Amino acid sequence: MRKLIPTLAILIILIFYFATAKGEKKKIQLVNSENSTIDLEVEIADSIATRTKGLMGRQTLGKNEGMLFVFGKQEKHGFWMMNTSIPLDAIHISADGTIVDIIEMQPCGLNCPIYNPRAESLYVLEVNQGFSKENKIQVNKSRLILKNA
């Protein structure tokens, strides 16, 4: 029983840490396939806690809002939608700002698929599903303006 109490305390602290994790808000810009600029306000997910939590538990996401995941290394970053109720576009972006893949992801409870990109990325931008088509964001024809990322 004595060993159980510290373990439970650590577990409660970790749950609270992940549940309350929230990244700073920042304005970013994308340039679409027609060379037009789209302004977005995003929450930055650049820590283990904010990337793990992602958009879990959110019920809505504004039209030009999203979450920008920032990784320390360019790789094929797989995503899942555990406890996420908003259909999303996952826009994978390379280190030079080029859009390298766009994946439509569906809401999921607990038994969720992992959405794996076709190319390596350093950033992943999650926005409402349909945002990419509506704003003419296309693979290899659109980019993130990195000075604001």
GUBAVO-844485 format. One record per atom (N, C-alpha, C): residue in one letter; atom name; x, y, z negated. Coordinates in nm, 4 decimals. Layout:
+------+------+----------+----------+----------+
: code : site :        X :        Y :        Z :
+------+------+----------+----------+----------+
:    A :   CA :        X :        Y :        Z :
...
+------+------+----------+----------+----------+
END
This chain:
+------+------+----------+----------+----------+
: code : site :        X :        Y :        Z :
+------+------+----------+----------+----------+
:    M :    N :   0.0818 :  -0.1194 :   0.0000 :
:    M :   CA :   0.0000 :   0.0000 :   0.0000 :
:    M :    C :   0.0866 :   0.1265 :   0.0000 :
:    R :    N :   0.1974 :   0.1238 :  -0.0740 :
:    R :   CA :   0.2857 :   0.2405 :  -0.0804 :
:    R :    C :   0.3460 :   0.2734 :   0.0558 :
:    K :    N :   0.3735 :   0.1723 :   0.1360 :
:    K :   CA :   0.4297 :   0.1953 :   0.2692 :
:    K :    C :   0.3230 :   0.2468 :   0.3650 :
:    L :    N :   0.1995 :   0.2123 :   0.3404 :
:    L :   CA :   0.0887 :   0.2522 :   0.4259 :
:    L :    C :   0.0595 :   0.4019 :   0.4155 :
:    I :    N :   0.0705 :   0.4599 :   0.2980 :
:    I :   CA :   0.0386 :   0.6018 :   0.2775 :
:    I :    C :   0.1305 :   0.6934 :   0.3599 :
:    P :    N :   0.2636 :   0.6768 :   0.3571 :
:    P :   CA :   0.3483 :   0.7629 :   0.4411 :
:    P :    C :   0.3203 :   0.7438 :   0.5910 :
:    T :    N :   0.2928 :   0.6213 :   0.6316 :
:    T :   CA :   0.2621 :   0.5939 :   0.7718 :
:    T :    C :   0.1341 :   0.6654 :   0.8132 :
:    L :    N :   0.0322 :   0.6576 :   0.7282 :
:    L :   CA :  -0.0935 :   0.7268 :   0.7566 :
:    L :    C :  -0.0737 :   0.8781 :   0.7592 :
:    A :    N :   0.0061 :   0.9304 :   0.6694 :
:    A :   CA :   0.0329 :   1.0742 :   0.6660 :
:    A :    C :   0.1005 :   1.1194 :   0.7943 :
:    I :    N :   0.1986 :   1.0437 :   0.8391 :
:    I :   CA :   0.2679 :   1.0765 :   0.9641 :
:    I :    C :   0.1718 :   1.0693 :   1.0814 :
:    L :    N :   0.0878 :   0.9681 :   1.0847 :
:    L :   CA :  -0.0103 :   0.9532 :   1.1914 :
:    L :    C :  -0.1073 :   1.0711 :   1.1944 :
:    I :    N :  -0.1541 :   1.1136 :   1.0791 :
:    I :   CA :  -0.2464 :   1.2283 :   1.0712 :
:    I :    C :  -0.1772 :   1.3559 :   1.1195 :
:    I :    N :  -0.0528 :   1.3755 :   1.0805 :
:    I :   CA :   0.0224 :   1.4931 :   1.1249 :
:    I :    C :   0.0397 :   1.4903 :   1.2764 :
:    L :    N :   0.0749 :   1.3754 :   1.3320 :
:    L :   CA :   0.0912 :   1.3642 :   1.4780 :
:    L :    C :  -0.0396 :   1.3901 :   1.5515 :
:    I :    N :  -0.1491 :   1.3357 :   1.5026 :
:    I :   CA :  -0.2797 :   1.3583 :   1.5655 :
:    I :    C :  -0.3130 :   1.5069 :   1.5624 :
:    F :    N :  -0.2935 :   1.5722 :   1.4495 :
:    F :   CA :  -0.3197 :   1.7155 :   1.4376 :
:    F :    C :  -0.2301 :   1.7939 :   1.5330 :
:    Y :    N :  -0.1026 :   1.7579 :   1.5404 :
:    Y :   CA :  -0.0066 :   1.8263 :   1.6273 :
:    Y :    C :  -0.0509 :   1.8194 :   1.7729 :
:    F :    N :  -0.0861 :   1.6993 :   1.8204 :
:    F :   CA :  -0.1286 :   1.6837 :   1.9585 :
:    F :    C :  -0.2652 :   1.7473 :   1.9833 :
:    A :    N :  -0.3552 :   1.7383 :   1.8865 :
:    A :   CA :  -0.4900 :   1.7937 :   1.9027 :
:    A :    C :  -0.4880 :   1.9456 :   1.9120 :
:    T :    N :  -0.3954 :   2.0095 :   1.8429 :
:    T :   CA :  -0.3916 :   2.1555 :   1.8429 :
:    T :    C :  -0.2905 :   2.2134 :   1.9414 :
:    A :    N :  -0.2181 :   2.1292 :   2.0126 :
:    A :   CA :  -0.1169 :   2.1770 :   2.1065 :
:    A :    C :  -0.1818 :   2.2624 :   2.2156 :
:    K :    N :  -0.1237 :   2.3780 :   2.2385 :
:    K :   CA :  -0.1758 :   2.4693 :   2.3389 :
:    K :    C :  -0.0595 :   2.5507 :   2.3926 :
:    G :    N :  -0.0489 :   2.5566 :   2.5253 :
:    G :   CA :   0.0584 :   2.6315 :   2.5882 :
:    G :    C :   0.0213 :   2.7774 :   2.6079 :
:    E :    N :   0.1216 :   2.8588 :   2.6358 :
:    E :   CA :   0.0959 :   3.0008 :   2.6611 :
:    E :    C :   0.0265 :   3.0181 :   2.7964 :
:    K :    N :  -0.0495 :   3.1241 :   2.8098 :
:    K :   CA :  -0.1164 :   3.1545 :   2.9367 :
:    K :    C :  -0.0261 :   3.2434 :   3.0196 :
:    K :    N :  -0.0309 :   3.2200 :   3.1506 :
:    K :   CA :   0.0553 :   3.2941 :   3.2415 :
:    K :    C :  -0.0161 :   3.3099 :   3.3749 :
:    K :    N :   0.0124 :   3.4171 :   3.4447 :
:    K :   CA :  -0.0422 :   3.4371 :   3.5792 :
:    K :    C :   0.0607 :   3.3861 :   3.6795 :
:    I :    N :   0.0123 :   3.3086 :   3.7768 :
:    I :   CA :   0.0993 :   3.2572 :   3.8826 :
:    I :    C :   0.0329 :   3.2846 :   4.0176 :
:    Q :    N :   0.1077 :   3.2624 :   4.1245 :
:    Q :   CA :   0.0541 :   3.2803 :   4.2584 :
:    Q :    C :   0.0920 :   3.1618 :   4.3460 :
:    L :    N :  -0.0040 :   3.1225 :   4.4297 :
:    L :   CA :   0.0204 :   3.0244 :   4.5339 :
:    L :    C :   0.0077 :   3.0956 :   4.6685 :
:    V :    N :   0.0834 :   3.0505 :   4.7649 :
:    V :   CA :   0.0691 :   3.0985 :   4.9022 :
:    V :    C :   0.0130 :   2.9822 :   4.9815 :
:    N :    N :  -0.1021 :   3.0045 :   5.0479 :
:    N :   CA :  -0.1679 :   2.8945 :   5.1186 :
:    N :    C :  -0.1144 :   2.8770 :   5.2608 :
:    S :    N :  -0.1760 :   2.7861 :   5.3350 :
:    S :   CA :  -0.1297 :   2.7519 :   5.4697 :
:    S :    C :  -0.1489 :   2.8664 :   5.5695 :
:    E :    N :  -0.2306 :   2.9664 :   5.5323 :
:    E :   CA :  -0.2511 :   3.0836 :   5.6190 :
:    E :    C :  -0.1703 :   3.2035 :   5.5707 :
:    N :    N :  -0.0784 :   3.1797 :   5.4782 :
:    N :   CA :   0.0102 :   3.2805 :   5.4204 :
:    N :    C :  -0.0636 :   3.3845 :   5.3352 :
:    S :    N :  -0.1809 :   3.3474 :   5.2823 :
:    S :   CA :  -0.2545 :   3.4325 :   5.1892 :
:    S :    C :  -0.2157 :   3.3943 :   5.0467 :
:    T :    N :  -0.2218 :   3.4901 :   4.9566 :
:    T :   CA :  -0.1851 :   3.4679 :   4.8172 :
:    T :    C :  -0.3093 :   3.4435 :   4.7321 :
:    I :    N :  -0.3021 :   3.3441 :   4.6458 :
:    I :   CA :  -0.4091 :   3.3127 :   4.5516 :
:    I :    C :  -0.3529 :   3.3316 :   4.4111 :
:    D :    N :  -0.4204 :   3.4155 :   4.3316 :
:    D :   CA :  -0.3799 :   3.4401 :   4.1929 :
:    D :    C :  -0.4522 :   3.3428 :   4.1010 :
:    L :    N :  -0.3793 :   3.2888 :   4.0058 :
:    L :   CA :  -0.4370 :   3.1985 :   3.9060 :
:    L :    C :  -0.3866 :   3.2350 :   3.7679 :
:    E :    N :  -0.4687 :   3.2029 :   3.6678 :
:    E :   CA :  -0.4232 :   3.2103 :   3.5296 :
:    E :    C :  -0.4127 :   3.0671 :   3.4809 :
:    V :    N :  -0.2943 :   3.0298 :   3.4347 :
:    V :   CA :  -0.2706 :   2.8913 :   3.3943 :
:    V :    C :  -0.2197 :   2.8850 :   3.2515 :
:    E :    N :  -0.2441 :   2.7718 :   3.1908 :
:    E :   CA :  -0.1841 :   2.7396 :   3.0623 :
:    E :    C :  -0.0595 :   2.6573 :   3.0946 :
:    I :    N :   0.0516 :   2.6936 :   3.0362 :
:    I :   CA :   0.1778 :   2.6245 :   3.0625 :
:    I :    C :   0.1892 :   2.5032 :   2.9702 :
:    A :    N :   0.2126 :   2.3871 :   3.0304 :
:    A :   CA :   0.2335 :   2.2627 :   2.9560 :
:    A :    C :   0.3796 :   2.2222 :   2.9766 :
:    D :    N :   0.4655 :   2.2680 :   2.8864 :
:    D :   CA :   0.6086 :   2.2445 :   2.9033 :
:    D :    C :   0.6733 :   2.1726 :   2.7851 :
:    S :    N :   0.5899 :   2.1193 :   2.6966 :
:    S :   CA :   0.6423 :   2.0408 :   2.5845 :
:    S :    C :   0.5758 :   1.9030 :   2.5887 :
:    I :    N :   0.6301 :   1.8089 :   2.5151 :
:    I :   CA :   0.5698 :   1.6748 :   2.5111 :
:    I :    C :   0.4249 :   1.6842 :   2.4645 :
:    A :    N :   0.4001 :   1.7657 :   2.3614 :
:    A :   CA :   0.2642 :   1.7766 :   2.3070 :
:    A :    C :   0.1671 :   1.8361 :   2.4075 :
:    T :    N :   0.2045 :   1.9460 :   2.4727 :
:    T :   CA :   0.1115 :   2.0101 :   2.5666 :
:    T :    C :   0.0931 :   1.9270 :   2.6932 :
:    R :    N :   0.1987 :   1.8599 :   2.7375 :
:    R :   CA :   0.1840 :   1.7730 :   2.8566 :
:    R :    C :   0.1000 :   1.6505 :   2.8236 :
:    T :    N :   0.1161 :   1.5940 :   2.7044 :
:    T :   CA :   0.0388 :   1.4763 :   2.6648 :
:    T :    C :  -0.1089 :   1.5110 :   2.6519 :
:    K :    N :  -0.1379 :   1.6228 :   2.5897 :
:    K :   CA :  -0.2771 :   1.6632 :   2.5712 :
:    K :    C :  -0.3407 :   1.7064 :   2.7028 :
:    G :    N :  -0.2671 :   1.7796 :   2.7851 :
:    G :   CA :  -0.3215 :   1.8254 :   2.9128 :
:    G :    C :  -0.4548 :   1.8948 :   2.8961 :
:    L :    N :  -0.5508 :   1.8578 :   2.9778 :
:    L :   CA :  -0.6845 :   1.9172 :   2.9729 :
:    L :    C :  -0.7847 :   1.8269 :   2.9006 :
:    M :    N :  -0.7347 :   1.7339 :   2.8186 :
:    M :   CA :  -0.8236 :   1.6458 :   2.7414 :
:    M :    C :  -0.9210 :   1.7271 :   2.6586 :
:    G :    N :  -1.0447 :   1.6836 :   2.6579 :
:    G :   CA :  -1.1453 :   1.7452 :   2.5732 :
:    G :    C :  -1.2069 :   1.8724 :   2.6274 :
:    R :    N :  -1.1523 :   1.9264 :   2.7341 :
:    R :   CA :  -1.2098 :   2.0485 :   2.7922 :
:    R :    C :  -1.3360 :   2.0138 :   2.8686 :
:    Q :    N :  -1.4359 :   2.0997 :   2.8587 :
:    Q :   CA :  -1.5626 :   2.0775 :   2.9286 :
:    Q :    C :  -1.5710 :   2.1593 :   3.0564 :
:    T :    N :  -1.4976 :   2.2702 :   3.0628 :
:    T :   CA :  -1.5003 :   2.3566 :   3.1803 :
:    T :    C :  -1.3614 :   2.4107 :   3.2084 :
:    L :    N :  -1.3460 :   2.4571 :   3.3306 :
:    L :   CA :  -1.2231 :   2.5221 :   3.3746 :
:    L :    C :  -1.2667 :   2.6291 :   3.4734 :
:    G :    N :  -1.2248 :   2.7526 :   3.4519 :
:    G :   CA :  -1.2653 :   2.8629 :   3.5379 :
:    G :    C :  -1.2205 :   2.8434 :   3.6818 :
:    K :    N :  -1.2815 :   2.9200 :   3.7724 :
:    K :   CA :  -1.2566 :   2.9062 :   3.9163 :
:    K :    C :  -1.1079 :   2.9184 :   3.9520 :
:    N :    N :  -1.0400 :   3.0167 :   3.9014 :
:    N :   CA :  -0.8982 :   3.0358 :   3.9320 :
:    N :    C :  -0.8131 :   3.0168 :   3.8069 :
:    E :    N :  -0.8459 :   2.9106 :   3.7335 :
:    E :   CA :  -0.7699 :   2.8733 :   3.6143 :
:    E :    C :  -0.7156 :   2.7325 :   3.6326 :
:    G :    N :  -0.6148 :   2.7010 :   3.5540 :
:    G :   CA :  -0.5594 :   2.5667 :   3.5593 :
:    G :    C :  -0.4554 :   2.5460 :   3.4522 :
:    M :    N :  -0.3837 :   2.4362 :   3.4673 :
:    M :   CA :  -0.2740 :   2.4042 :   3.3767 :
:    M :    C :  -0.1536 :   2.3698 :   3.4630 :
:    L :    N :  -0.0410 :   2.4361 :   3.4347 :
:    L :   CA :   0.0827 :   2.4109 :   3.5074 :
:    L :    C :   0.1750 :   2.3286 :   3.4189 :
:    F :    N :   0.1978 :   2.2036 :   3.4599 :
:    F :   CA :   0.2887 :   2.1129 :   3.3893 :
:    F :    C :   0.4294 :   2.1393 :   3.4410 :
:    V :    N :   0.5204 :   2.1643 :   3.3496 :
:    V :   CA :   0.6594 :   2.1920 :   3.3837 :
:    V :    C :   0.7442 :   2.0805 :   3.3252 :
:    F :    N :   0.8153 :   2.0113 :   3.4125 :
:    F :   CA :   0.8986 :   1.8986 :   3.3701 :
:    F :    C :   1.0456 :   1.9378 :   3.3744 :
:    G :    N :   1.1274 :   1.8672 :   3.3004 :
:    G :   CA :   1.2701 :   1.8943 :   3.2968 :
:    G :    C :   1.3460 :   1.8338 :   3.4137 :
:    K :    N :   1.2789 :   1.7467 :   3.4882 :
:    K :   CA :   1.3464 :   1.6735 :   3.5947 :
:    K :    C :   1.2488 :   1.6489 :   3.7095 :
:    Q :    N :   1.2970 :   1.6631 :   3.8316 :
:    Q :   CA :   1.2143 :   1.6343 :   3.9480 :
:    Q :    C :   1.2049 :   1.4824 :   3.9668 :
:    E :    N :   1.0822 :   1.4305 :   3.9552 :
:    E :   CA :   1.0538 :   1.2876 :   3.9677 :
:    E :    C :   0.9126 :   1.2708 :   4.0223 :
:    K :    N :   0.8719 :   1.1459 :   4.0405 :
:    K :   CA :   0.7325 :   1.1155 :   4.0753 :
:    K :    C :   0.6551 :   1.1048 :   3.9436 :
:    H :    N :   0.5937 :   1.2144 :   3.9037 :
:    H :   CA :   0.5218 :   1.2210 :   3.7766 :
:    H :    C :   0.3789 :   1.1710 :   3.7946 :
:    G :    N :   0.3505 :   1.0530 :   3.7374 :
:    G :   CA :   0.2155 :   0.9974 :   3.7416 :
:    G :    C :   0.1268 :   1.0652 :   3.6382 :
:    F :    N :  -0.0015 :   1.0793 :   3.6719 :
:    F :   CA :  -0.0979 :   1.1436 :   3.5824 :
:    F :    C :  -0.2162 :   1.0526 :   3.5592 :
:    W :    N :  -0.2803 :   1.0690 :   3.4440 :
:    W :   CA :  -0.4032 :   0.9981 :   3.4146 :
:    W :    C :  -0.5032 :   1.0993 :   3.3605 :
:    M :    N :  -0.6281 :   1.0568 :   3.3492 :
:    M :   CA :  -0.7356 :   1.1487 :   3.3129 :
:    M :    C :  -0.8036 :   1.1071 :   3.1824 :
:    M :    N :  -0.7302 :   1.0435 :   3.0930 :
:    M :   CA :  -0.7894 :   0.9963 :   2.9676 :
:    M :    C :  -0.8602 :   1.1101 :   2.8939 :
:    N :    N :  -0.9869 :   1.0853 :   2.8587 :
:    N :   CA :  -1.0701 :   1.1817 :   2.7859 :
:    N :    C :  -1.0783 :   1.3182 :   2.8540 :
:    T :    N :  -1.0697 :   1.3187 :   2.9867 :
:    T :   CA :  -1.0834 :   1.4421 :   3.0636 :
:    T :    C :  -1.2146 :   1.4340 :   3.1396 :
:    S :    N :  -1.3000 :   1.5348 :   3.1221 :
:    S :   CA :  -1.4336 :   1.5293 :   3.1814 :
:    S :    C :  -1.4494 :   1.6174 :   3.3050 :
:    I :    N :  -1.3422 :   1.6820 :   3.3484 :
:    I :   CA :  -1.3471 :   1.7722 :   3.4633 :
:    I :    C :  -1.2764 :   1.7053 :   3.5812 :
:    P :    N :  -1.3427 :   1.6904 :   3.6981 :
:    P :   CA :  -1.2717 :   1.6399 :   3.8154 :
:    P :    C :  -1.1641 :   1.7416 :   3.8568 :
:    L :    N :  -1.0447 :   1.6938 :   3.8844 :
:    L :   CA :  -0.9317 :   1.7836 :   3.9095 :
:    L :    C :  -0.8568 :   1.7526 :   4.0376 :
:    D :    N :  -0.7917 :   1.8546 :   4.0927 :
:    D :   CA :  -0.6874 :   1.8390 :   4.1933 :
:    D :    C :  -0.5556 :   1.8476 :   4.1179 :
:    A :    N :  -0.4654 :   1.7528 :   4.1418 :
:    A :   CA :  -0.3298 :   1.7593 :   4.0881 :
:    A :    C :  -0.2394 :   1.7980 :   4.2035 :
:    I :    N :  -0.1874 :   1.9200 :   4.1992 :
:    I :   CA :  -0.1028 :   1.9730 :   4.3058 :
:    I :    C :   0.0419 :   1.9564 :   4.2620 :
:    H :    N :   0.1138 :   1.8672 :   4.3285 :
:    H :   CA :   0.2533 :   1.8393 :   4.2947 :
:    H :    C :   0.3428 :   1.9345 :   4.3734 :
:    I :    N :   0.4373 :   1.9966 :   4.3011 :
:    I :   CA :   0.5190 :   2.1044 :   4.3561 :
:    I :    C :   0.6666 :   2.0740 :   4.3315 :
:    S :    N :   0.7461 :   2.0831 :   4.4370 :
:    S :   CA :   0.8894 :   2.0540 :   4.4248 :
:    S :    C :   0.9630 :   2.1691 :   4.3573 :
:    A :    N :   1.0905 :   2.1468 :   4.3279 :
:    A :   CA :   1.1730 :   2.2467 :   4.2599 :
:    A :    C :   1.1836 :   2.3763 :   4.3394 :
:    D :    N :   1.1721 :   2.3700 :   4.4729 :
:    D :   CA :   1.1796 :   2.4929 :   4.5534 :
:    D :    C :   1.0430 :   2.5592 :   4.5734 :
:    G :    N :   0.9370 :   2.5044 :   4.5110 :
:    G :   CA :   0.8049 :   2.5647 :   4.5176 :
:    G :    C :   0.7121 :   2.5068 :   4.6230 :
:    T :    N :   0.7612 :   2.4157 :   4.7054 :
:    T :   CA :   0.6793 :   2.3567 :   4.8120 :
:    T :    C :   0.5777 :   2.2582 :   4.7550 :
:    I :    N :   0.4533 :   2.2660 :   4.8046 :
:    I :   CA :   0.3505 :   2.1688 :   4.7673 :
:    I :    C :   0.3847 :   2.0386 :   4.8376 :
:    V :    N :   0.4087 :   1.9311 :   4.7608 :
:    V :   CA :   0.4522 :   1.8042 :   4.8193 :
:    V :    C :   0.3447 :   1.6954 :   4.8151 :
:    D :    N :   0.2398 :   1.7154 :   4.7365 :
:    D :   CA :   0.1286 :   1.6204 :   4.7333 :
:    D :    C :   0.0102 :   1.6847 :   4.6617 :
:    I :    N :  -0.1089 :   1.6423 :   4.6995 :
:    I :   CA :  -0.2318 :   1.6855 :   4.6328 :
:    I :    C :  -0.3155 :   1.5603 :   4.6111 :
:    I :    N :  -0.3519 :   1.5364 :   4.4861 :
:    I :   CA :  -0.4286 :   1.4162 :   4.4516 :
:    I :    C :  -0.5575 :   1.4581 :   4.3829 :
:    E :    N :  -0.6710 :   1.4073 :   4.4327 :
:    E :   CA :  -0.7990 :   1.4292 :   4.3660 :
:    E :    C :  -0.8133 :   1.3254 :   4.2557 :
:    M :    N :  -0.8369 :   1.3736 :   4.1331 :
:    M :   CA :  -0.8470 :   1.2842 :   4.0179 :
:    M :    C :  -0.9875 :   1.2935 :   3.9589 :
:    Q :    N :  -1.0404 :   1.1774 :   3.9173 :
:    Q :   CA :  -1.1760 :   1.1688 :   3.8647 :
:    Q :    C :  -1.1750 :   1.1602 :   3.7119 :
:    P :    N :  -1.2791 :   1.2152 :   3.6474 :
:    P :   CA :  -1.2900 :   1.2055 :   3.5009 :
:    P :    C :  -1.2837 :   1.0599 :   3.4548 :
:    C :    N :  -1.2365 :   1.0421 :   3.3319 :
:    C :   CA :  -1.2166 :   0.9070 :   3.2806 :
:    C :    C :  -1.2264 :   0.9083 :   3.1292 :
:    G :    N :  -1.2709 :   0.7975 :   3.0741 :
:    G :   CA :  -1.2779 :   0.7826 :   2.9290 :
:    G :    C :  -1.1479 :   0.7272 :   2.8748 :
:    L :    N :  -1.1427 :   0.5948 :   2.8562 :
:    L :   CA :  -1.0241 :   0.5324 :   2.7986 :
:    L :    C :  -0.9488 :   0.4428 :   2.8967 :
:    N :    N :  -1.0190 :   0.3681 :   2.9797 :
:    N :   CA :  -0.9553 :   0.2759 :   3.0735 :
:    N :    C :  -0.9338 :   0.3475 :   3.2064 :
:    C :    N :  -0.8228 :   0.4193 :   3.2175 :
:    C :   CA :  -0.8010 :   0.5118 :   3.3286 :
:    C :    C :  -0.6904 :   0.4651 :   3.4230 :
:    P :    N :  -0.7091 :   0.4916 :   3.5532 :
:    P :   CA :  -0.5994 :   0.4634 :   3.6462 :
:    P :    C :  -0.4910 :   0.5702 :   3.6336 :
:    I :    N :  -0.3728 :   0.5363 :   3.6794 :
:    I :   CA :  -0.2648 :   0.6350 :   3.6868 :
:    I :    C :  -0.2564 :   0.6798 :   3.8322 :
:    Y :    N :  -0.2564 :   0.8116 :   3.8516 :
:    Y :   CA :  -0.2478 :   0.8706 :   3.9852 :
:    Y :    C :  -0.1014 :   0.9023 :   4.0127 :
:    N :    N :  -0.0422 :   0.8251 :   4.1039 :
:    N :   CA :   0.0992 :   0.8413 :   4.1356 :
:    N :    C :   0.1161 :   0.9184 :   4.2660 :
:    P :    N :   0.2015 :   1.0218 :   4.2659 :
:    P :   CA :   0.2236 :   1.1012 :   4.3870 :
:    P :    C :   0.3123 :   1.0292 :   4.4875 :
:    R :    N :   0.3085 :   1.0777 :   4.6100 :
:    R :   CA :   0.3932 :   1.0225 :   4.7167 :
:    R :    C :   0.5331 :   1.0814 :   4.7148 :
:    A :    N :   0.5502 :   1.1950 :   4.6477 :
:    A :   CA :   0.6790 :   1.2645 :   4.6499 :
:    A :    C :   0.7155 :   1.3104 :   4.5089 :
:    E :    N :   0.8421 :   1.3400 :   4.4899 :
:    E :   CA :   0.8899 :   1.3909 :   4.3621 :
:    E :    C :   0.8500 :   1.5371 :   4.3445 :
:    S :    N :   0.8276 :   1.5755 :   4.2196 :
:    S :   CA :   0.7925 :   1.7139 :   4.1894 :
:    S :    C :   0.8565 :   1.7558 :   4.0576 :
:    L :    N :   0.8676 :   1.8867 :   4.0397 :
:    L :   CA :   0.9145 :   1.9437 :   3.9138 :
:    L :    C :   0.7969 :   2.0036 :   3.8371 :
:    Y :    N :   0.6924 :   2.0421 :   3.9124 :
:    Y :   CA :   0.5721 :   2.1028 :   3.8555 :
:    Y :    C :   0.4500 :   2.0267 :   3.9059 :
:    V :    N :   0.3455 :   2.0263 :   3.8246 :
:    V :   CA :   0.2151 :   1.9768 :   3.8683 :
:    V :    C :   0.1109 :   2.0766 :   3.8193 :
:    L :    N :   0.0310 :   2.1255 :   3.9116 :
:    L :   CA :  -0.0740 :   2.2210 :   3.8800 :
:    L :    C :  -0.2086 :   2.1495 :   3.8846 :
:    E :    N :  -0.2790 :   2.1474 :   3.7712 :
:    E :   CA :  -0.4134 :   2.0907 :   3.7669 :
:    E :    C :  -0.5138 :   2.2047 :   3.7768 :
:    V :    N :  -0.6038 :   2.1928 :   3.8743 :
:    V :   CA :  -0.7105 :   2.2900 :   3.8973 :
:    V :    C :  -0.8390 :   2.2127 :   3.9250 :
:    N :    N :  -0.9518 :   2.2837 :   3.9278 :
:    N :   CA :  -1.0785 :   2.2178 :   3.9590 :
:    N :    C :  -1.0704 :   2.1454 :   4.0928 :
:    Q :    N :  -1.1311 :   2.0282 :   4.0971 :
:    Q :   CA :  -1.1334 :   1.9515 :   4.2215 :
:    Q :    C :  -1.2034 :   2.0336 :   4.3302 :
:    G :    N :  -1.1444 :   2.0362 :   4.4485 :
:    G :   CA :  -1.1962 :   2.1140 :   4.5597 :
:    G :    C :  -1.1244 :   2.2470 :   4.5767 :
:    F :    N :  -1.0502 :   2.2906 :   4.4747 :
:    F :   CA :  -0.9760 :   2.4169 :   4.4806 :
:    F :    C :  -0.8802 :   2.4174 :   4.5997 :
:    S :    N :  -0.8093 :   2.3068 :   4.6198 :
:    S :   CA :  -0.7096 :   2.3000 :   4.7266 :
:    S :    C :  -0.7742 :   2.3178 :   4.8638 :
:    K :    N :  -0.8825 :   2.2458 :   4.8884 :
:    K :   CA :  -0.9516 :   2.2578 :   5.0179 :
:    K :    C :  -1.0103 :   2.3966 :   5.0360 :
:    E :    N :  -1.0760 :   2.4463 :   4.9323 :
:    E :   CA :  -1.1401 :   2.5781 :   4.9383 :
:    E :    C :  -1.0398 :   2.6898 :   4.9665 :
:    N :    N :  -0.9201 :   2.6771 :   4.9116 :
:    N :   CA :  -0.8181 :   2.7815 :   4.9252 :
:    N :    C :  -0.7111 :   2.7494 :   5.0294 :
:    K :    N :  -0.7341 :   2.6436 :   5.1077 :
:    K :   CA :  -0.6426 :   2.6041 :   5.2152 :
:    K :    C :  -0.4998 :   2.5782 :   5.1656 :
:    I :    N :  -0.4929 :   2.5099 :   5.0506 :
:    I :   CA :  -0.3642 :   2.4660 :   4.9964 :
:    I :    C :  -0.3337 :   2.3320 :   5.0620 :
:    Q :    N :  -0.2215 :   2.3230 :   5.1320 :
:    Q :   CA :  -0.1883 :   2.2020 :   5.2062 :
:    Q :    C :  -0.0447 :   2.1587 :   5.1793 :
:    V :    N :  -0.0240 :   2.0278 :   5.1851 :
:    V :   CA :   0.1082 :   1.9693 :   5.1652 :
:    V :    C :   0.2032 :   2.0215 :   5.2727 :
:    N :    N :   0.3208 :   2.0635 :   5.2280 :
:    N :   CA :   0.4291 :   2.1164 :   5.3116 :
:    N :    C :   0.3952 :   2.2458 :   5.3846 :
:    K :    N :   0.2756 :   2.3019 :   5.3625 :
:    K :   CA :   0.2367 :   2.4277 :   5.4267 :
:    K :    C :   0.2030 :   2.5360 :   5.3249 :
:    S :    N :   0.2068 :   2.5016 :   5.1975 :
:    S :   CA :   0.1740 :   2.5947 :   5.0895 :
:    S :    C :   0.2835 :   2.5870 :   4.9842 :
:    R :    N :   0.2887 :   2.6918 :   4.8993 :
:    R :   CA :   0.3955 :   2.6932 :   4.7987 :
:    R :    C :   0.3543 :   2.7735 :   4.6753 :
:    L :    N :   0.4227 :   2.7444 :   4.5669 :
:    L :   CA :   0.4133 :   2.8212 :   4.4434 :
:    L :    C :   0.5195 :   2.9292 :   4.4501 :
:    I :    N :   0.4819 :   3.0521 :   4.4163 :
:    I :   CA :   0.5821 :   3.1593 :   4.4091 :
:    I :    C :   0.6551 :   3.1426 :   4.2762 :
:    L :    N :   0.7803 :   3.1023 :   4.2841 :
:    L :   CA :   0.8544 :   3.0610 :   4.1653 :
:    L :    C :   0.8940 :   3.1739 :   4.0710 :
:    K :    N :   0.9034 :   3.2954 :   4.1157 :
:    K :   CA :   0.9428 :   3.4039 :   4.0251 :
:    K :    C :   0.8450 :   3.4202 :   3.9103 :
:    N :    N :   0.7196 :   3.3737 :   3.9300 :
:    N :   CA :   0.6181 :   3.3851 :   3.8259 :
:    N :    C :   0.5956 :   3.2534 :   3.7523 :
:    A :    N :   0.6636 :   3.1475 :   3.7926 :
:    A :   CA :   0.6370 :   3.0157 :   3.7325 :
:    A :    C :   0.7080 :   3.0015 :   3.5992 :
+------+------+----------+----------+----------+
END
